[in-house]
Amino acid sequence: MTDGTPILVTENGIATDDDERRIAYTEQALLGLGSAIQDGVDVRGYLHWSLLDNYEWGSWRPTFGLIAVDRETFVRTPKPSLAWLGELARR
């Protein structure tokens, strides 16, 4: 039972260099969110943590973005998790 308070998930993800693990974690989180919706929770949105690998807590590691960033060239490379999440959103 819910009190009707709307929910917006603003930061969900996992810090790992293993992108397959990132996909598995995110899939489970979204399944849980789907269950909450079925239970009547007013879910307004979901934002993945984070789009880019970035500097956090004094380090560039571990990574948690959907897009890798080369710290020397600043070239950005989409990870498979980005394609996976994008395809899921399109469906």
PyMOL Python script that loads the backbone (N, CA, C, O; Angstrom):
from pymol import cmd

cmd.read_pdbstr("""\
ATOM      1  N   MET A   1       0.843  -1.170   0.000  1.00  0.00           N
ATOM      2  CA  MET A   1       0.000   0.000   0.000  1.00  0.00           C
ATOM      3  C   MET A   1       0.893   1.239   0.000  1.00  0.00           C
ATOM      4  O   MET A   1       1.908   1.277   0.696  1.00  0.00           O
ATOM      5  N   THR A   2       0.521   2.235  -0.767  1.00  0.00           N
ATOM      6  CA  THR A   2       1.317   3.460  -0.848  1.00  0.00           C
ATOM      7  C   THR A   2       0.485   4.647  -0.380  1.00  0.00           C
ATOM      8  O   THR A   2      -0.743   4.577  -0.328  1.00  0.00           O
ATOM      9  N   ASP A   3       1.160   5.728  -0.045  1.00  0.00           N
ATOM     10  CA  ASP A   3       0.442   6.934   0.372  1.00  0.00           C
ATOM     11  C   ASP A   3       0.211   7.879  -0.802  1.00  0.00           C
ATOM     12  O   ASP A   3      -0.310   8.980  -0.620  1.00  0.00           O
ATOM     13  N   GLY A   4       0.595   7.459  -2.004  1.00  0.00           N
ATOM     14  CA  GLY A   4       0.377   8.272  -3.195  1.00  0.00           C
ATOM     15  C   GLY A   4       1.486   9.255  -3.503  1.00  0.00           C
ATOM     16  O   GLY A   4       1.386  10.017  -4.465  1.00  0.00           O
ATOM     17  N   THR A   5       2.543   9.253  -2.702  1.00  0.00           N
ATOM     18  CA  THR A   5       3.668  10.154  -2.966  1.00  0.00           C
ATOM     19  C   THR A   5       4.352   9.744  -4.267  1.00  0.00           C
ATOM     20  O   THR A   5       4.768   8.593  -4.397  1.00  0.00           O
ATOM     21  N   PRO A   6       4.478  10.650  -5.229  1.00  0.00           N
ATOM     22  CA  PRO A   6       5.161  10.313  -6.486  1.00  0.00           C
ATOM     23  C   PRO A   6       6.646  10.041  -6.245  1.00  0.00           C
ATOM     24  O   PRO A   6       7.274  10.666  -5.392  1.00  0.00           O
ATOM     25  N   ILE A   7       7.188   9.107  -7.005  1.00  0.00           N
ATOM     26  CA  ILE A   7       8.593   8.712  -6.895  1.00  0.00           C
ATOM     27  C   ILE A   7       9.299   9.020  -8.214  1.00  0.00           C
ATOM     28  O   ILE A   7       8.793   8.706  -9.291  1.00  0.00           O
ATOM     29  N   LEU A   8      10.466   9.635  -8.113  1.00  0.00           N
ATOM     30  CA  LEU A   8      11.350   9.843  -9.260  1.00  0.00           C
ATOM     31  C   LEU A   8      12.711   9.294  -8.861  1.00  0.00           C
ATOM     32  O   LEU A   8      13.366   9.833  -7.969  1.00  0.00           O
ATOM     33  N   VAL A   9      13.133   8.228  -9.516  1.00  0.00           N
ATOM     34  CA  VAL A   9      14.440   7.643  -9.235  1.00  0.00           C
ATOM     35  C   VAL A   9      15.467   8.514  -9.956  1.00  0.00           C
ATOM     36  O   VAL A   9      15.499   8.561 -11.186  1.00  0.00           O
ATOM     37  N   THR A  10      16.301   9.201  -9.182  1.00  0.00           N
ATOM     38  CA  THR A  10      17.224  10.167  -9.779  1.00  0.00           C
ATOM     39  C   THR A  10      18.649   9.659  -9.916  1.00  0.00           C
ATOM     40  O   THR A  10      19.461  10.292 -10.591  1.00  0.00           O
ATOM     41  N   GLU A  11      18.972   8.532  -9.292  1.00  0.00           N
ATOM     42  CA  GLU A  11      20.342   8.035  -9.391  1.00  0.00           C
ATOM     43  C   GLU A  11      20.364   6.550  -9.055  1.00  0.00           C
ATOM     44  O   GLU A  11      20.262   6.173  -7.887  1.00  0.00           O
ATOM     45  N   ASN A  12      20.497   5.706 -10.076  1.00  0.00           N
ATOM     46  CA  ASN A  12      20.555   4.272  -9.858  1.00  0.00           C
ATOM     47  C   ASN A  12      21.595   3.681 -10.781  1.00  0.00           C
ATOM     48  O   ASN A  12      21.581   3.948 -11.983  1.00  0.00           O
ATOM     49  N   GLY A  13      22.485   2.890 -10.245  1.00  0.00           N
ATOM     50  CA  GLY A  13      23.516   2.257 -11.057  1.00  0.00           C
ATOM     51  C   GLY A  13      24.488   1.504 -10.174  1.00  0.00           C
ATOM     52  O   GLY A  13      24.257   1.339  -8.977  1.00  0.00           O
ATOM     53  N   ILE A  14      25.568   1.052 -10.767  1.00  0.00           N
ATOM     54  CA  ILE A  14      26.567   0.263 -10.051  1.00  0.00           C
ATOM     55  C   ILE A  14      27.956   0.692 -10.516  1.00  0.00           C
ATOM     56  O   ILE A  14      28.188   0.910 -11.705  1.00  0.00           O
ATOM     57  N   ALA A  15      28.862   0.806  -9.571  1.00  0.00           N
ATOM     58  CA  ALA A  15      30.249   1.150  -9.880  1.00  0.00           C
ATOM     59  C   ALA A  15      31.016  -0.141 -10.169  1.00  0.00           C
ATOM     60  O   ALA A  15      31.321  -0.911  -9.258  1.00  0.00           O
ATOM     61  N   THR A  16      31.322  -0.364 -11.439  1.00  0.00           N
ATOM     62  CA  THR A  16      32.034  -1.574 -11.845  1.00  0.00           C
ATOM     63  C   THR A  16      32.673  -1.359 -13.210  1.00  0.00           C
ATOM     64  O   THR A  16      32.190  -0.574 -14.026  1.00  0.00           O
ATOM     65  N   ASP A  17      33.761  -2.070 -13.436  1.00  0.00           N
ATOM     66  CA  ASP A  17      34.378  -2.062 -14.768  1.00  0.00           C
ATOM     67  C   ASP A  17      33.768  -3.137 -15.662  1.00  0.00           C
ATOM     68  O   ASP A  17      34.057  -3.190 -16.857  1.00  0.00           O
ATOM     69  N   ASP A  18      32.928  -3.990 -15.088  1.00  0.00           N
ATOM     70  CA  ASP A  18      32.301  -5.095 -15.808  1.00  0.00           C
ATOM     71  C   ASP A  18      30.939  -4.645 -16.332  1.00  0.00           C
ATOM     72  O   ASP A  18      29.974  -4.577 -15.571  1.00  0.00           O
ATOM     73  N   ASP A  19      30.857  -4.342 -17.615  1.00  0.00           N
ATOM     74  CA  ASP A  19      29.622  -3.800 -18.174  1.00  0.00           C
ATOM     75  C   ASP A  19      28.497  -4.835 -18.198  1.00  0.00           C
ATOM     76  O   ASP A  19      27.326  -4.462 -18.123  1.00  0.00           O
ATOM     77  N   GLU A  20      28.821  -6.117 -18.300  1.00  0.00           N
ATOM     78  CA  GLU A  20      27.774  -7.144 -18.224  1.00  0.00           C
ATOM     79  C   GLU A  20      27.129  -7.121 -16.840  1.00  0.00           C
ATOM     80  O   GLU A  20      25.919  -7.307 -16.711  1.00  0.00           O
ATOM     81  N   ARG A  21      27.923  -6.897 -15.828  1.00  0.00           N
ATOM     82  CA  ARG A  21      27.390  -6.784 -14.468  1.00  0.00           C
ATOM     83  C   ARG A  21      26.507  -5.544 -14.340  1.00  0.00           C
ATOM     84  O   ARG A  21      25.488  -5.575 -13.651  1.00  0.00           O
ATOM     85  N   ARG A  22      26.896  -4.448 -15.005  1.00  0.00           N
ATOM     86  CA  ARG A  22      26.097  -3.215 -15.000  1.00  0.00           C
ATOM     87  C   ARG A  22      24.725  -3.477 -15.611  1.00  0.00           C
ATOM     88  O   ARG A  22      23.708  -3.032 -15.079  1.00  0.00           O
ATOM     89  N   ILE A  23      24.698  -4.200 -16.731  1.00  0.00           N
ATOM     90  CA  ILE A  23      23.426  -4.520 -17.375  1.00  0.00           C
ATOM     91  C   ILE A  23      22.574  -5.377 -16.445  1.00  0.00           C
ATOM     92  O   ILE A  23      21.387  -5.100 -16.269  1.00  0.00           O
ATOM     93  N   ALA A  24      23.157  -6.410 -15.849  1.00  0.00           N
ATOM     94  CA  ALA A  24      22.412  -7.301 -14.953  1.00  0.00           C
ATOM     95  C   ALA A  24      21.854  -6.535 -13.756  1.00  0.00           C
ATOM     96  O   ALA A  24      20.702  -6.734 -13.370  1.00  0.00           O
ATOM     97  N   TYR A  25      22.666  -5.668 -13.174  1.00  0.00           N
ATOM     98  CA  TYR A  25      22.222  -4.878 -12.028  1.00  0.00           C
ATOM     99  C   TYR A  25      21.061  -3.967 -12.416  1.00  0.00           C
ATOM    100  O   TYR A  25      20.052  -3.902 -11.713  1.00  0.00           O
ATOM    101  N   THR A  26      21.207  -3.273 -13.527  1.00  0.00           N
ATOM    102  CA  THR A  26      20.184  -2.335 -13.967  1.00  0.00           C
ATOM    103  C   THR A  26      18.895  -3.065 -14.328  1.00  0.00           C
ATOM    104  O   THR A  26      17.800  -2.580 -14.043  1.00  0.00           O
ATOM    105  N   GLU A  27      19.029  -4.225 -14.953  1.00  0.00           N
ATOM    106  CA  GLU A  27      17.848  -5.008 -15.296  1.00  0.00           C
ATOM    107  C   GLU A  27      17.063  -5.380 -14.030  1.00  0.00           C
ATOM    108  O   GLU A  27      15.839  -5.255 -13.999  1.00  0.00           O
ATOM    109  N   GLN A  28      17.760  -5.831 -13.002  1.00  0.00           N
ATOM    110  CA  GLN A  28      17.093  -6.197 -11.752  1.00  0.00           C
ATOM    111  C   GLN A  28      16.451  -4.978 -11.080  1.00  0.00           C
ATOM    112  O   GLN A  28      15.351  -5.066 -10.536  1.00  0.00           O
ATOM    113  N   ALA A  29      17.144  -3.855 -11.125  1.00  0.00           N
ATOM    114  CA  ALA A  29      16.590  -2.636 -10.531  1.00  0.00           C
ATOM    115  C   ALA A  29      15.308  -2.221 -11.253  1.00  0.00           C
ATOM    116  O   ALA A  29      14.333  -1.819 -10.617  1.00  0.00           O
ATOM    117  N   LEU A  30      15.313  -2.318 -12.580  1.00  0.00           N
ATOM    118  CA  LEU A  30      14.131  -1.930 -13.337  1.00  0.00           C
ATOM    119  C   LEU A  30      12.990  -2.928 -13.167  1.00  0.00           C
ATOM    120  O   LEU A  30      11.822  -2.539 -13.204  1.00  0.00           O
ATOM    121  N   LEU A  31      13.312  -4.211 -12.982  1.00  0.00           N
ATOM    122  CA  LEU A  31      12.266  -5.188 -12.674  1.00  0.00           C
ATOM    123  C   LEU A  31      11.615  -4.852 -11.333  1.00  0.00           C
ATOM    124  O   LEU A  31      10.395  -4.941 -11.192  1.00  0.00           O
ATOM    125  N   GLY A  32      12.419  -4.471 -10.361  1.00  0.00           N
ATOM    126  CA  GLY A  32      11.885  -4.056  -9.067  1.00  0.00           C
ATOM    127  C   GLY A  32      11.029  -2.813  -9.183  1.00  0.00           C
ATOM    128  O   GLY A  32       9.992  -2.704  -8.529  1.00  0.00           O
ATOM    129  N   LEU A  33      11.454  -1.883 -10.006  1.00  0.00           N
ATOM    130  CA  LEU A  33      10.678  -0.669 -10.231  1.00  0.00           C
ATOM    131  C   LEU A  33       9.344  -1.006 -10.904  1.00  0.00           C
ATOM    132  O   LEU A  33       8.308  -0.432 -10.571  1.00  0.00           O
ATOM    133  N   GLY A  34       9.385  -1.946 -11.857  1.00  0.00           N
ATOM    134  CA  GLY A  34       8.159  -2.393 -12.503  1.00  0.00           C
ATOM    135  C   GLY A  34       7.203  -3.031 -11.510  1.00  0.00           C
ATOM    136  O   GLY A  34       5.994  -2.816 -11.588  1.00  0.00           O
ATOM    137  N   SER A  35       7.730  -3.809 -10.584  1.00  0.00           N
ATOM    138  CA  SER A  35       6.894  -4.421  -9.536  1.00  0.00           C
ATOM    139  C   SER A  35       6.256  -3.346  -8.664  1.00  0.00           C
ATOM    140  O   SER A  35       5.088  -3.452  -8.291  1.00  0.00           O
ATOM    141  N   ALA A  36       7.029  -2.312  -8.342  1.00  0.00           N
ATOM    142  CA  ALA A  36       6.484  -1.213  -7.537  1.00  0.00           C
ATOM    143  C   ALA A  36       5.337  -0.523  -8.279  1.00  0.00           C
ATOM    144  O   ALA A  36       4.322  -0.177  -7.675  1.00  0.00           O
ATOM    145  N   ILE A  37       5.498  -0.325  -9.573  1.00  0.00           N
ATOM    146  CA  ILE A  37       4.438   0.282 -10.377  1.00  0.00           C
ATOM    147  C   ILE A  37       3.189  -0.598 -10.350  1.00  0.00           C
ATOM    148  O   ILE A  37       2.075  -0.102 -10.183  1.00  0.00           O
ATOM    149  N   GLN A  38       3.384  -1.906 -10.516  1.00  0.00           N
ATOM    150  CA  GLN A  38       2.248  -2.832 -10.466  1.00  0.00           C
ATOM    151  C   GLN A  38       1.562  -2.808  -9.101  1.00  0.00           C
ATOM    152  O   GLN A  38       0.359  -3.051  -9.005  1.00  0.00           O
ATOM    153  N   ASP A  39       2.318  -2.519  -8.055  1.00  0.00           N
ATOM    154  CA  ASP A  39       1.755  -2.434  -6.705  1.00  0.00           C
ATOM    155  C   ASP A  39       1.072  -1.095  -6.444  1.00  0.00           C
ATOM    156  O   ASP A  39       0.531  -0.870  -5.361  1.00  0.00           O
ATOM    157  N   GLY A  40       1.097  -0.212  -7.436  1.00  0.00           N
ATOM    158  CA  GLY A  40       0.411   1.064  -7.297  1.00  0.00           C
ATOM    159  C   GLY A  40       1.273   2.251  -6.954  1.00  0.00           C
ATOM    160  O   GLY A  40       0.751   3.343  -6.728  1.00  0.00           O
ATOM    161  N   VAL A  41       2.576   2.073  -6.908  1.00  0.00           N
ATOM    162  CA  VAL A  41       3.472   3.201  -6.627  1.00  0.00           C
ATOM    163  C   VAL A  41       3.468   4.137  -7.837  1.00  0.00           C
ATOM    164  O   VAL A  41       3.570   3.690  -8.979  1.00  0.00           O
ATOM    165  N   ASP A  42       3.352   5.420  -7.577  1.00  0.00           N
ATOM    166  CA  ASP A  42       3.309   6.438  -8.625  1.00  0.00           C
ATOM    167  C   ASP A  42       4.737   6.803  -9.033  1.00  0.00           C
ATOM    168  O   ASP A  42       5.306   7.775  -8.536  1.00  0.00           O
ATOM    169  N   VAL A  43       5.306   6.012  -9.946  1.00  0.00           N
ATOM    170  CA  VAL A  43       6.683   6.238 -10.407  1.00  0.00           C
ATOM    171  C   VAL A  43       6.640   7.191 -11.593  1.00  0.00           C
ATOM    172  O   VAL A  43       6.014   6.898 -12.612  1.00  0.00           O
ATOM    173  N   ARG A  44       7.301   8.319 -11.458  1.00  0.00           N
ATOM    174  CA  ARG A  44       7.290   9.352 -12.500  1.00  0.00           C
ATOM    175  C   ARG A  44       8.453   9.239 -13.476  1.00  0.00           C
ATOM    176  O   ARG A  44       8.363   9.734 -14.600  1.00  0.00           O
ATOM    177  N   GLY A  45       9.555   8.589 -13.063  1.00  0.00           N
ATOM    178  CA  GLY A  45      10.690   8.493 -13.965  1.00  0.00           C
ATOM    179  C   GLY A  45      11.860   7.765 -13.339  1.00  0.00           C
ATOM    180  O   GLY A  45      11.866   7.441 -12.151  1.00  0.00           O
ATOM    181  N   TYR A  46      12.862   7.515 -14.190  1.00  0.00           N
ATOM    182  CA  TYR A  46      14.072   6.795 -13.799  1.00  0.00           C
ATOM    183  C   TYR A  46      15.252   7.426 -14.513  1.00  0.00           C
ATOM    184  O   TYR A  46      15.211   7.628 -15.727  1.00  0.00           O
ATOM    185  N   LEU A  47      16.295   7.736 -13.774  1.00  0.00           N
ATOM    186  CA  LEU A  47      17.538   8.259 -14.350  1.00  0.00           C
ATOM    187  C   LEU A  47      18.686   7.347 -13.942  1.00  0.00           C
ATOM    188  O   LEU A  47      18.885   7.073 -12.758  1.00  0.00           O
ATOM    189  N   HIS A  48      19.431   6.884 -14.923  1.00  0.00           N
ATOM    190  CA  HIS A  48      20.573   6.024 -14.632  1.00  0.00           C
ATOM    191  C   HIS A  48      21.723   6.861 -14.075  1.00  0.00           C
ATOM    192  O   HIS A  48      21.879   8.033 -14.419  1.00  0.00           O
ATOM    193  N   TRP A  49      22.526   6.237 -13.206  1.00  0.00           N
ATOM    194  CA  TRP A  49      23.710   6.876 -12.623  1.00  0.00           C
ATOM    195  C   TRP A  49      24.921   6.279 -13.287  1.00  0.00           C
ATOM    196  O   TRP A  49      25.237   5.144 -12.930  1.00  0.00           O
ATOM    197  N   SER A  50      25.562   6.821 -14.103  1.00  0.00           N
ATOM    198  CA  SER A  50      25.633   8.142 -14.658  1.00  0.00           C
ATOM    199  C   SER A  50      25.835   7.978 -16.163  1.00  0.00           C
ATOM    200  O   SER A  50      26.180   6.886 -16.616  1.00  0.00           O
ATOM    201  N   LEU A  51      25.631   9.021 -16.935  1.00  0.00           N
ATOM    202  CA  LEU A  51      25.852   8.919 -18.376  1.00  0.00           C
ATOM    203  C   LEU A  51      27.331   8.659 -18.683  1.00  0.00           C
ATOM    204  O   LEU A  51      27.657   7.775 -19.475  1.00  0.00           O
ATOM    205  N   LEU A  52      28.219   9.429 -18.056  1.00  0.00           N
ATOM    206  CA  LEU A  52      29.658   9.330 -18.327  1.00  0.00           C
ATOM    207  C   LEU A  52      30.422   8.777 -17.128  1.00  0.00           C
ATOM    208  O   LEU A  52      30.039   9.004 -15.980  1.00  0.00           O
ATOM    209  N   ASP A  53      31.498   8.055 -17.401  1.00  0.00           N
ATOM    210  CA  ASP A  53      32.447   7.733 -16.340  1.00  0.00           C
ATOM    211  C   ASP A  53      33.031   9.060 -15.867  1.00  0.00           C
ATOM    212  O   ASP A  53      33.437   9.884 -16.687  1.00  0.00           O
ATOM    213  N   ASN A  54      33.077   9.271 -14.560  1.00  0.00           N
ATOM    214  CA  ASN A  54      33.561  10.557 -14.087  1.00  0.00           C
ATOM    215  C   ASN A  54      34.383  10.418 -12.813  1.00  0.00           C
ATOM    216  O   ASN A  54      34.574   9.320 -12.291  1.00  0.00           O
ATOM    217  N   TYR A  55      34.853  11.536 -12.335  1.00  0.00           N
ATOM    218  CA  TYR A  55      35.686  11.625 -11.134  1.00  0.00           C
ATOM    219  C   TYR A  55      34.789  11.639  -9.913  1.00  0.00           C
ATOM    220  O   TYR A  55      33.921  12.504  -9.788  1.00  0.00           O
ATOM    221  N   GLU A  56      34.990  10.688  -9.008  1.00  0.00           N
ATOM    222  CA  GLU A  56      34.144  10.606  -7.826  1.00  0.00           C
ATOM    223  C   GLU A  56      34.962  10.086  -6.658  1.00  0.00           C
ATOM    224  O   GLU A  56      35.731   9.135  -6.799  1.00  0.00           O
ATOM    225  N   TRP A  57      34.794  10.702  -5.528  1.00  0.00           N
ATOM    226  CA  TRP A  57      35.470  10.283  -4.308  1.00  0.00           C
ATOM    227  C   TRP A  57      36.988  10.167  -4.486  1.00  0.00           C
ATOM    228  O   TRP A  57      37.615   9.235  -3.981  1.00  0.00           O
ATOM    229  N   GLY A  58      37.563  11.127  -5.210  1.00  0.00           N
ATOM    230  CA  GLY A  58      39.012  11.196  -5.347  1.00  0.00           C
ATOM    231  C   GLY A  58      39.628  10.277  -6.379  1.00  0.00           C
ATOM    232  O   GLY A  58      40.842  10.074  -6.378  1.00  0.00           O
ATOM    233  N   SER A  59      38.801   9.708  -7.276  1.00  0.00           N
ATOM    234  CA  SER A  59      39.341   8.756  -8.241  1.00  0.00           C
ATOM    235  C   SER A  59      38.471   8.700  -9.501  1.00  0.00           C
ATOM    236  O   SER A  59      37.294   9.060  -9.490  1.00  0.00           O
ATOM    237  N   TRP A  60      39.091   8.241 -10.573  1.00  0.00           N
ATOM    238  CA  TRP A  60      38.348   7.978 -11.818  1.00  0.00           C
ATOM    239  C   TRP A  60      37.825   6.540 -11.821  1.00  0.00           C
ATOM    240  O   TRP A  60      37.114   6.153 -12.748  1.00  0.00           O
ATOM    241  N   ARG A  61      38.160   5.739 -10.804  1.00  0.00           N
ATOM    242  CA  ARG A  61      37.766   4.339 -10.730  1.00  0.00           C
ATOM    243  C   ARG A  61      37.001   4.080  -9.460  1.00  0.00           C
ATOM    244  O   ARG A  61      37.208   4.801  -8.484  1.00  0.00           O
ATOM    245  N   PRO A  62      36.139   3.109  -9.413  1.00  0.00           N
ATOM    246  CA  PRO A  62      35.685   2.325 -10.558  1.00  0.00           C
ATOM    247  C   PRO A  62      34.758   3.151 -11.436  1.00  0.00           C
ATOM    248  O   PRO A  62      34.340   4.248 -11.063  1.00  0.00           O
ATOM    249  N   THR A  63      34.455   2.631 -12.563  1.00  0.00           N
ATOM    250  CA  THR A  63      33.611   3.362 -13.509  1.00  0.00           C
ATOM    251  C   THR A  63      32.150   3.003 -13.307  1.00  0.00           C
ATOM    252  O   THR A  63      31.823   1.899 -12.871  1.00  0.00           O
ATOM    253  N   PHE A  64      31.277   3.944 -13.626  1.00  0.00           N
ATOM    254  CA  PHE A  64      29.849   3.656 -13.482  1.00  0.00           C
ATOM    255  C   PHE A  64      28.994   4.311 -14.549  1.00  0.00           C
ATOM    256  O   PHE A  64      27.769   4.328 -14.428  1.00  0.00           O
ATOM    257  N   GLY A  65      29.602   4.845 -15.579  1.00  0.00           N
ATOM    258  CA  GLY A  65      28.829   5.473 -16.642  1.00  0.00           C
ATOM    259  C   GLY A  65      28.429   4.512 -17.743  1.00  0.00           C
ATOM    260  O   GLY A  65      28.942   3.397 -17.846  1.00  0.00           O
ATOM    261  N   LEU A  66      27.503   4.974 -18.558  1.00  0.00           N
ATOM    262  CA  LEU A  66      27.074   4.244 -19.745  1.00  0.00           C
ATOM    263  C   LEU A  66      27.988   4.539 -20.934  1.00  0.00           C
ATOM    264  O   LEU A  66      27.922   3.870 -21.964  1.00  0.00           O
ATOM    265  N   ILE A  67      28.837   5.549 -20.772  1.00  0.00           N
ATOM    266  CA  ILE A  67      29.791   5.951 -21.806  1.00  0.00           C
ATOM    267  C   ILE A  67      31.171   6.082 -21.154  1.00  0.00           C
ATOM    268  O   ILE A  67      31.331   6.805 -20.171  1.00  0.00           O
ATOM    269  N   ALA A  68      32.159   5.383 -21.704  1.00  0.00           N
ATOM    270  CA  ALA A  68      33.533   5.474 -21.210  1.00  0.00           C
ATOM    271  C   ALA A  68      34.177   6.767 -21.709  1.00  0.00           C
ATOM    272  O   ALA A  68      33.890   7.219 -22.818  1.00  0.00           O
ATOM    273  N   VAL A  69      35.032   7.350 -20.903  1.00  0.00           N
ATOM    274  CA  VAL A  69      35.752   8.566 -21.276  1.00  0.00           C
ATOM    275  C   VAL A  69      37.245   8.316 -21.130  1.00  0.00           C
ATOM    276  O   VAL A  69      37.723   7.990 -20.043  1.00  0.00           O
ATOM    277  N   ASP A  70      37.979   8.468 -22.225  1.00  0.00           N
ATOM    278  CA  ASP A  70      39.440   8.358 -22.187  1.00  0.00           C
ATOM    279  C   ASP A  70      39.973   9.636 -21.548  1.00  0.00           C
ATOM    280  O   ASP A  70      39.737  10.729 -22.062  1.00  0.00           O
ATOM    281  N   ARG A  71      40.680   9.510 -20.449  1.00  0.00           N
ATOM    282  CA  ARG A  71      41.146  10.679 -19.696  1.00  0.00           C
ATOM    283  C   ARG A  71      42.294  11.425 -20.369  1.00  0.00           C
ATOM    284  O   ARG A  71      42.604  12.553 -19.985  1.00  0.00           O
ATOM    285  N   GLU A  72      42.918  10.822 -21.354  1.00  0.00           N
ATOM    286  CA  GLU A  72      43.991  11.499 -22.093  1.00  0.00           C
ATOM    287  C   GLU A  72      43.445  12.277 -23.289  1.00  0.00           C
ATOM    288  O   GLU A  72      43.842  13.418 -23.527  1.00  0.00           O
ATOM    289  N   THR A  73      42.538  11.659 -24.036  1.00  0.00           N
ATOM    290  CA  THR A  73      42.046  12.264 -25.278  1.00  0.00           C
ATOM    291  C   THR A  73      40.632  12.831 -25.145  1.00  0.00           C
ATOM    292  O   THR A  73      40.183  13.598 -25.996  1.00  0.00           O
ATOM    293  N   PHE A  74      39.947  12.454 -24.090  1.00  0.00           N
ATOM    294  CA  PHE A  74      38.544  12.808 -23.849  1.00  0.00           C
ATOM    295  C   PHE A  74      37.580  12.199 -24.870  1.00  0.00           C
ATOM    296  O   PHE A  74      36.431  12.625 -24.978  1.00  0.00           O
ATOM    297  N   VAL A  75      38.056  11.200 -25.618  1.00  0.00           N
ATOM    298  CA  VAL A  75      37.192  10.475 -26.542  1.00  0.00           C
ATOM    299  C   VAL A  75      36.176   9.696 -25.706  1.00  0.00           C
ATOM    300  O   VAL A  75      36.516   9.064 -24.707  1.00  0.00           O
ATOM    301  N   ARG A  76      34.935   9.763 -26.143  1.00  0.00           N
ATOM    302  CA  ARG A  76      33.846   9.073 -25.442  1.00  0.00           C
ATOM    303  C   ARG A  76      33.406   7.871 -26.255  1.00  0.00           C
ATOM    304  O   ARG A  76      33.164   7.974 -27.458  1.00  0.00           O
ATOM    305  N   THR A  77      33.305   6.730 -25.587  1.00  0.00           N
ATOM    306  CA  THR A  77      32.956   5.477 -26.248  1.00  0.00           C
ATOM    307  C   THR A  77      31.738   4.863 -25.567  1.00  0.00           C
ATOM    308  O   THR A  77      31.798   4.497 -24.393  1.00  0.00           O
ATOM    309  N   PRO A  78      30.632   4.752 -26.303  1.00  0.00           N
ATOM    310  CA  PRO A  78      29.445   4.126 -25.710  1.00  0.00           C
ATOM    311  C   PRO A  78      29.727   2.679 -25.321  1.00  0.00           C
ATOM    312  O   PRO A  78      30.390   1.945 -26.054  1.00  0.00           O
ATOM    313  N   LYS A  79      29.216   2.280 -24.160  1.00  0.00           N
ATOM    314  CA  LYS A  79      29.355   0.908 -23.680  1.00  0.00           C
ATOM    315  C   LYS A  79      28.127   0.098 -24.132  1.00  0.00           C
ATOM    316  O   LYS A  79      27.097   0.678 -24.477  1.00  0.00           O
ATOM    317  N   PRO A  80      28.235  -1.223 -24.130  1.00  0.00           N
ATOM    318  CA  PRO A  80      27.063  -2.046 -24.465  1.00  0.00           C
ATOM    319  C   PRO A  80      25.858  -1.749 -23.568  1.00  0.00           C
ATOM    320  O   PRO A  80      24.717  -1.879 -24.012  1.00  0.00           O
ATOM    321  N   SER A  81      26.090  -1.358 -22.333  1.00  0.00           N
ATOM    322  CA  SER A  81      24.975  -1.043 -21.429  1.00  0.00           C
ATOM    323  C   SER A  81      24.155   0.138 -21.934  1.00  0.00           C
ATOM    324  O   SER A  81      22.949   0.194 -21.694  1.00  0.00           O
ATOM    325  N   LEU A  82      24.781   1.075 -22.623  1.00  0.00           N
ATOM    326  CA  LEU A  82      24.045   2.201 -23.196  1.00  0.00           C
ATOM    327  C   LEU A  82      23.097   1.710 -24.282  1.00  0.00           C
ATOM    328  O   LEU A  82      21.933   2.109 -24.320  1.00  0.00           O
ATOM    329  N   ALA A  83      23.591   0.848 -25.163  1.00  0.00           N
ATOM    330  CA  ALA A  83      22.737   0.298 -26.225  1.00  0.00           C
ATOM    331  C   ALA A  83      21.611  -0.534 -25.624  1.00  0.00           C
ATOM    332  O   ALA A  83      20.473  -0.470 -26.088  1.00  0.00           O
ATOM    333  N   TRP A  84      21.929  -1.319 -24.587  1.00  0.00           N
ATOM    334  CA  TRP A  84      20.917  -2.151 -23.937  1.00  0.00           C
ATOM    335  C   TRP A  84      19.810  -1.296 -23.327  1.00  0.00           C
ATOM    336  O   TRP A  84      18.627  -1.564 -23.539  1.00  0.00           O
ATOM    337  N   LEU A  85      20.191  -0.271 -22.571  1.00  0.00           N
ATOM    338  CA  LEU A  85      19.208   0.582 -21.920  1.00  0.00           C
ATOM    339  C   LEU A  85      18.404   1.375 -22.946  1.00  0.00           C
ATOM    340  O   LEU A  85      17.199   1.566 -22.784  1.00  0.00           O
ATOM    341  N   GLY A  86      19.068   1.831 -23.994  1.00  0.00           N
ATOM    342  CA  GLY A  86      18.367   2.556 -25.052  1.00  0.00           C
ATOM    343  C   GLY A  86      17.329   1.694 -25.749  1.00  0.00           C
ATOM    344  O   GLY A  86      16.216   2.149 -26.015  1.00  0.00           O
ATOM    345  N   GLU A  87      17.684   0.457 -26.043  1.00  0.00           N
ATOM    346  CA  GLU A  87      16.737  -0.464 -26.674  1.00  0.00           C
ATOM    347  C   GLU A  87      15.562  -0.761 -25.745  1.00  0.00           C
ATOM    348  O   GLU A  87      14.417  -0.831 -26.191  1.00  0.00           O
ATOM    349  N   LEU A  88      15.843  -0.933 -24.475  1.00  0.00           N
ATOM    350  CA  LEU A  88      14.778  -1.174 -23.503  1.00  0.00           C
ATOM    351  C   LEU A  88      13.834   0.032 -23.446  1.00  0.00           C
ATOM    352  O   LEU A  88      12.616  -0.139 -23.401  1.00  0.00           O
ATOM    353  N   ALA A  89      14.376   1.220 -23.449  1.00  0.00           N
ATOM    354  CA  ALA A  89      13.551   2.427 -23.411  1.00  0.00           C
ATOM    355  C   ALA A  89      12.696   2.567 -24.670  1.00  0.00           C
ATOM    356  O   ALA A  89      11.551   3.013 -24.600  1.00  0.00           O
ATOM    357  N   ARG A  90      13.255   2.187 -25.819  1.00  0.00           N
ATOM    358  CA  ARG A  90      12.482   2.266 -27.064  1.00  0.00           C
ATOM    359  C   ARG A  90      11.294   1.308 -27.067  1.00  0.00           C
ATOM    360  O   ARG A  90      10.240   1.605 -27.629  1.00  0.00           O
ATOM    361  N   ARG A  91      11.485   0.150 -26.428  1.00  0.00           N
ATOM    362  CA  ARG A  91      10.393  -0.834 -26.369  1.00  0.00           C
ATOM    363  C   ARG A  91       9.334  -0.378 -25.408  1.00  0.00           C
ATOM    364  O   ARG A  91       8.334  -1.069 -25.218  1.00  0.00           O
TER     365      ARG A  91
END
""", "prot")
cmd.dss("prot")
cmd.show_as("cartoon", "prot")
cmd.util.cbc("prot")
cmd.orient("prot")
